[in-house]
C-alpha cells in the first residue's frame, strides 16, 4: 500500500477491534471505520494521522493536537484528498497577518 507524503489530507478506511458478549459467532467481526486526517509520520509498523492541530505555541515547537496511531495491518485503503505543503509554522504566520489586519 502506497502511503501519501507527510502533510497530505487523506481518507483512511480501517478495521477496528470489537468485543462481543453473548453473541452468535456469525455476528462477530471488526467494525469498518473511516478517518479523515493529515499524514504526519510513518513510524515502524504504524501510521500517525492528525485529525486536529492546535494553533498555539507549544514547547520546542512540537506539534500538539489530536492524533491517531493506526497499525498498518488494519488499514484497508488510503485515499489522498488533497496534498498540501503548508506547515503549521506557515499557518501561524498567516494567522498572525490576518489578526493584525482585523
N, C-alpha and C positions, 0 to 999 in steps of 0.2 A: 504494500500500500504506500503510495506516494504522499508524503506529508508536506503541505504547503510551507512557504517561508515564514519565519517569525514576522508577526505583525499582520498576517492575513486574517481577515474575518471569515469564519468558516461555520458550516452546519455539520455537526458530527452526530451520526447515528450510532448508538452503542447499546449493549445489553447490560442491565443492572441485575445484581443478585437479588433473589426474592426468597423469603421463607414461607412455607405453607404448613399450617397446622390443621389436623382433622380434615384433610383434603383427599380427593381421589388422585391417584398418581397421574392420571391422564391430564389433569389440570395444571400440573407443576411445570413451570418454565420461567426463564428470565423475563424481565419486563423490558420492552424496547423503549429506549429513551432518545431524545433529541436535545442537543445543546447548541446554542448559538454563542460564539465567543471568538476571541482573538488568540491565535497561536502565540505562545510565549517561549516555550522551550521543549525540546525532546530531551529527556534525561533518562538514559538507560533504556528500560523497557516500558516507560510510560511517557505520556504527553501532558504538558501543563498548558491549560487554556484559561484565559481570563474572561470572566463574564462581566466584571465591573472593575474599573481602576479609579482610585481616589486621586483627586487633583491637588491635594495639599502637599506641602513639603514633607518628606519623610527622612528618617535618619539615613545618612550616607546615600541619599538619592535612590534608595531601594524602592522598587515598585511595591505599592500597597493596594490591596483590593480584594476581590473575590476570585478565587482560583479553583479549578477542578483538575485533579490528577487522574488521568484515565489510563489504566494499563492498556498497552497496545493490543493485547489479546481479546479485549472485549469490544473494540471498535469495529463496527460493520462497514462504515463508509465516512469519508471526509470530503465535503464539497466546498470549494473556495467560493465565497460570495463576493468578496472584494479584497483586493490586495492594497495595502497601504504602507507607505514608507514614513508616515508621520509618527514621530516618537512622542513619548509622554512629555519630554522636556520642550519639544516644539509646541505641543498643545498648551503647556503652561505659558510660554512666551506669547502665543496668540491670545490666550485668555487675559494676560496682563495688558496687552494692547487694547483689547475690547473693553476692559474695565476702565482704562484711562480715557477712552473715548466717551464713556457714559456720563 
